[in-house]
Amino acid sequence: MFKYILKRLLIMIPTLLGVIFIVFTIMNLTPGNPGRTILGTMATQEQVDQLNHELGYDKPFFSRFFSYCGGLLQGDFGTSYRTRAPFTTELMGRLPTTIKLGLAAFILSSLIGVSLGILSAVKQYSFADVFCSTTAILFASIPGFFLGMVLIYVFGLKLGWFPTFGGTDFKSFVLPVITLTIATTVTVQRLTRTTMLEAVRQDYIRTAKAKGCSKARMTWKHALKNAILPVITVMGINAGTVMGGAVICETVFALPGMGTYILTAIRSKDIPVVMSSTVLLSLIFCVIMILVDVLYAAIDPRIRERITH
């Protein structure tokens, strides 16, 4: 198992390098420059050129790229063009908000999605199954940002139950968490239903039923254990989706997290911030996928045997 995890960690290196190169290239191909964005249209070209020189933006593309990669190897994530503050300093003040939002949405979407998927499979073609499936299709067709604005209008402006912006207390996280949870629950629910329906039709379930095994034991111990593997993969992908969705969600609800920070950096062409944020999110996603593989081995002994040998 240790060799397998080490191999996956080594694979992360070219993956992250590819992500860094692609994002760095895109940021440099976009029109504009940080000097003009920071100083505004009233600044002279000499002032803009001077600021770009101080920021190192006037250096050749590959020189800046390798300089950034070298800084990463030394633990230096760069300094913001806009605020002149180190990325790690600003990260510490914003990352907790994103983690709280993403973690809460991920846990809720996983629990609700798996539970509703099992209910739909066990009660196939019942009212509960039809209701869950119809609701899932409805929410799957609604964009997350639109759902967030509807929640703000109904529960924030009209009813006044929750604040519509900020992240100072528990209530300010309720609507953003609901928005992210609904967006990711649907996928888990539908896949759980599909895999559970396939599992309950297998021979080992009929054998367990013939031996007098209770329905609850067949569902939770036998069927779910075999049906959950594809769902775990989707849950891992959802974890990355939640982190990406937090960018939009934080913008809609004006939360002081990584989302608003990244969007502000993109608008001002703050390349060090955009690059370091992308690297951080990519690293989190890669680690999550490794954990998914380890969880695979913990659940299925066949996979564990293949990995260890």
C-alpha positions in Angstrom: 0.0 0.0 0.0 2.8 2.4 0.8 4.4 1.9 -2.6 1.1 2.5 -4.3 0.5 5.8 -2.4 4.1 6.8 -3.1 3.6 6.1 -6.8 0.4 8.2 -6.8 2.2 11.1 -5.1 4.9 11.0 -7.7 2.3 11.1 -10.5 1.0 14.4 -8.9 4.2 16.2 -9.8 3.8 16.2 -13.7 0.0 16.8 -13.1 0.6 19.9 -11.1 3.3 21.1 -13.6 0.9 20.7 -16.4 -1.8 22.7 -14.5 0.7 25.4 -13.7 1.9 25.7 -17.3 -1.6 25.8 -18.8 -2.9 28.4 -16.3 0.3 30.5 -16.6 -0.1 30.5 -20.4 -3.7 31.5 -20.3 -3.1 34.3 -17.8 -0.3 35.7 -20.1 -2.4 35.4 -23.3 -5.3 37.5 -21.8 -5.2 41.1 -22.8 -3.9 43.8 -20.5 -1.1 44.0 -18.0 -1.0 44.3 -14.2 0.6 47.8 -14.3 -2.2 49.3 -16.3 -4.8 47.5 -14.2 -3.4 48.7 -10.9 -2.6 52.3 -11.8 -5.7 52.8 -14.0 -6.2 54.6 -17.3 -5.0 58.0 -16.0 -1.4 56.8 -15.4 1.2 57.5 -18.0 2.8 54.7 -20.0 6.1 55.4 -18.3 4.5 54.8 -14.9 2.9 51.6 -16.1 6.2 50.4 -17.6 8.0 51.2 -14.3 5.5 49.2 -12.2 5.6 46.3 -14.6 9.4 46.3 -14.3 9.2 46.3 -10.5 6.7 43.4 -10.6 8.9 41.5 -13.0 6.2 41.4 -15.6 8.4 42.7 -18.4 10.6 39.6 -18.3 10.3 36.8 -21.0 7.5 34.3 -20.5 9.7 31.3 -19.7 11.9 33.3 -17.4 8.8 34.2 -15.3 7.5 30.7 -15.5 10.6 29.0 -14.3 11.1 31.7 -11.7 7.7 30.9 -10.3 8.2 27.2 -10.3 11.6 27.7 -8.5 9.8 29.7 -5.9 7.3 27.0 -5.4 10.0 24.4 -4.7 11.3 26.7 -2.0 7.9 27.2 -0.5 7.4 30.7 -1.9 3.9 31.1 -3.4 4.7 34.6 -4.6 3.5 38.1 -3.7 0.3 39.7 -4.9 0.8 42.4 -7.5 -2.2 44.3 -6.2 -1.7 44.3 -2.4 2.1 43.6 -2.3 1.3 41.0 0.4 2.6 37.4 0.4 0.0 34.9 -0.9 0.3 32.7 2.2 -0.5 35.7 4.5 -3.7 36.5 2.7 -4.5 32.8 2.3 -4.6 32.3 6.0 -7.4 34.8 6.4 -9.6 33.5 3.5 -9.0 29.7 3.3 -11.0 28.9 6.5 -14.1 30.4 5.1 -13.8 28.3 1.9 -13.0 25.1 3.8 -16.0 25.5 6.2 -18.3 26.2 3.2 -16.9 23.3 1.1 -16.7 20.8 3.9 -20.2 21.4 5.1 -21.6 21.1 1.6 -19.6 18.0 0.9 -20.7 16.1 4.0 -24.4 17.1 3.6 -24.5 16.2 -0.1 -22.8 12.8 0.5 -25.1 11.9 3.4 -28.3 13.1 1.7 -27.4 11.8 -1.8 -26.6 8.3 -0.6 -29.6 8.1 1.7 -32.1 9.3 -1.0 -30.4 7.0 -3.6 -30.8 4.0 -1.3 -34.4 4.9 -0.6 -35.2 5.3 -4.3 -33.7 1.9 -5.0 -35.3 0.0 -2.2 -38.7 1.6 -2.9 -38.4 1.5 -6.7 -41.4 3.0 -8.6 -43.0 4.1 -5.3 -44.1 7.6 -4.5 -40.8 8.3 -2.7 -38.8 7.0 -5.7 -40.7 9.2 -8.2 -40.6 12.2 -6.0 -36.8 11.9 -5.4 -36.1 11.3 -9.0 -38.2 14.2 -10.2 -36.7 16.5 -7.7 -33.2 15.4 -8.7 -33.9 16.2 -12.3 -35.4 19.6 -11.4 -32.4 20.7 -9.3 -29.9 19.3 -11.8 -31.3 21.7 -14.5 -30.9 24.8 -12.3 -27.6 26.6 -12.4 -26.0 27.1 -9.0 -25.6 30.8 -9.3 -29.3 31.2 -10.2 -30.4 29.0 -7.3 -28.3 31.1 -5.0 -29.9 34.3 -6.1 -33.4 32.8 -5.7 -32.5 31.7 -2.1 -31.2 35.2 -1.4 -34.4 36.8 -2.7 -36.8 34.5 -0.9 -35.1 33.7 2.4 -32.9 36.8 2.7 -34.9 39.8 1.2 -38.5 38.7 1.5 -38.6 36.5 4.6 -35.5 38.0 6.3 -34.5 34.7 7.9 -30.9 34.7 6.8 -28.3 37.4 5.9 -27.6 37.8 2.2 -23.9 38.6 2.5 -20.9 38.3 4.7 -19.5 35.3 6.6 -19.4 36.4 10.3 -21.7 33.9 11.9 -23.4 30.5 11.4 -26.6 32.0 9.8 -24.6 33.6 7.0 -23.3 30.2 5.9 -26.8 28.5 5.7 -27.8 29.7 2.2 -24.4 29.2 0.6 -24.2 25.7 2.0 -27.7 24.9 0.8 -26.8 26.1 -2.7 -23.7 24.0 -2.9 -25.3 21.0 -1.3 -28.2 20.9 -3.7 -25.9 21.3 -6.7 -23.8 18.2 -5.7 -26.4 16.0 -4.0 -28.2 15.2 -7.3 -25.2 13.4 -8.9 -24.6 11.2 -5.8 -28.3 10.4 -5.4 -28.9 9.3 -9.0 -25.7 7.2 -9.2 -26.5 5.6 -5.8 -29.9 4.6 -7.0 -28.5 3.1 -10.3 -25.7 1.1 -8.6 -28.1 -0.1 -5.8 -30.7 -1.3 -8.3 -27.9 -3.2 -10.1 -26.6 -4.7 -6.8 -29.9 -5.9 -5.5 -30.4 -8.0 -8.6 -27.2 -9.9 -8.2 -27.1 -13.6 -7.3 -25.5 -13.1 -3.9 -28.5 -11.0 -2.8 -30.9 -13.7 -3.9 -28.8 -16.2 -1.9 -28.8 -14.0 1.2 -32.6 -13.7 0.8 -33.0 -17.5 0.5 -31.0 -17.9 3.7 -33.4 -15.7 5.6 -31.2 -12.6 5.8 -33.2 -9.5 6.9 -33.9 -6.8 4.3 -32.0 -4.2 6.3 -28.9 -6.4 6.4 -29.1 -7.2 2.7 -29.4 -3.5 1.9 -26.7 -2.0 4.2 -24.2 -4.8 4.5 -24.3 -6.7 1.2 -25.8 -4.5 -1.5 -24.4 -1.1 -0.4 -20.9 -2.4 0.2 -20.7 -3.5 -3.5 -22.7 -0.5 -4.9 -20.8 2.2 -3.1 -17.5 2.0 -5.0 -18.6 4.1 -8.1 -20.4 6.5 -5.7 -17.1 7.1 -3.8 -15.5 8.1 -7.0 -18.2 10.6 -7.7 -18.0 11.9 -4.1 -14.3 12.5 -4.6 -15.0 14.4 -7.8 -17.7 16.3 -6.0 -15.2 17.4 -3.4 -13.3 19.1 -6.2 -16.5 20.4 -7.7 -17.5 21.9 -4.3 -14.1 23.7 -4.0 -14.6 25.1 -7.6 -18.3 25.9 -6.9 -17.3 27.8 -3.8 -15.7 30.4 -6.1 -19.0 31.2 -7.7 -21.0 30.7 -4.4 -18.8 33.0 -2.4 -19.1 35.7 -5.1 -22.9 35.4 -5.1 -23.1 35.6 -1.3 -20.2 38.0 -0.9 -18.3 35.7 1.4 -14.7 36.7 2.3 -13.2 33.4 1.0 -10.9 32.1 -1.7 -13.6 32.6 -4.4 -13.8 36.4 -4.2 -10.1 36.5 -3.8 -9.4 34.5 -7.0 -12.0 36.5 -9.1 -10.5 39.8 -7.9 -7.0 38.5 -8.9 -8.2 37.4 -12.3 -9.8 40.8 -13.0 -6.6 42.6 -12.0 -4.4 40.1 -13.7 -2.7 39.3 -10.4 -0.8 36.3 -11.8 1.0 35.1 -8.6 -2.4 34.9 -6.7 -4.2 33.2 -9.6 -1.3 30.7 -10.0 -0.9 29.9 -6.3 -4.7 29.5 -5.8 -4.9 27.2 -8.8 -1.9 25.1 -7.5 -3.5 24.9 -4.1 -6.9 23.8 -5.4 -5.3 21.3 -7.8 -3.2 19.9 -4.9 -6.3 19.5 -2.7 -8.1 17.7 -5.5 -5.2 15.3 -6.2 -4.9 14.4 -2.5 -8.7 13.7 -2.4 -8.4 11.3 -5.3 -5.6 9.5 -3.6 -7.7 9.2 -0.5 -10.5 7.8 -2.7 -8.2 5.1 -4.0 -7.2 4.2 -0.4 -10.8 4.0 0.6 -11.4 1.7 -2.3 -8.9 -0.7 -1.0 -10.3 -0.5 2.6 -13.8 -1.4 1.3 -13.1 -4.0 -1.4 -10.5 -6.7 -0.5 -10.1 -7.6 -4.2 -8.7 -4.1 -4.9 -6.6 -4.2 -1.7 -5.1 -7.5 -2.9 -4.3 -6.1 -6.3 -2.7 -3.0 -4.9 -0.5 -4.7 -2.3 0.7 -7.2 -4.8 
